[in-house]
Amino acid sequence: QVTLVDSGGGLVQPGGSLRLSCEASGRTFGRYAMGWFRQVPGKEREWVASIFGTGETAYADSVKGRLTISRDNFKNTAYLEIHNLKPEDTAIYYCNRPTGAYWGPGTQVTVSS
């Protein structure tokens, strides 16, 4: 069983930045791809970024250029940096490990002046 704990959300003004963290339990973190999704109430959960065990990354076209996903395998932690935040980035952000379908509880990001 793997537990994911995502954190780092908050209230940010437009144009600001945030770094979200996702800490995973277990000893094999580095083997697996990790991803980030976001969801707005009433809408489907949307994939935004992934990082693979090789370190290769992928981003949704809608956020490409403003997001950076990274990982620290020694800390069992994945990160998502969001730059130039826009009101439409307001959502609950969830980290995910596709293998095993593990999800974090989510962290709220609100972009507002």
Secondary structure, DSSP 8 states (H G I E B T S, - for coil): ---EEEE--EEE-TT--EEEEEEE-SS-GGGS-EEEEEE-TTS--EEEEEE-TTS-EEE-TTTTTTEEEEEETTTTEEEEEE-S--GGG-EEEEEEETTTTEE---EEEEE--
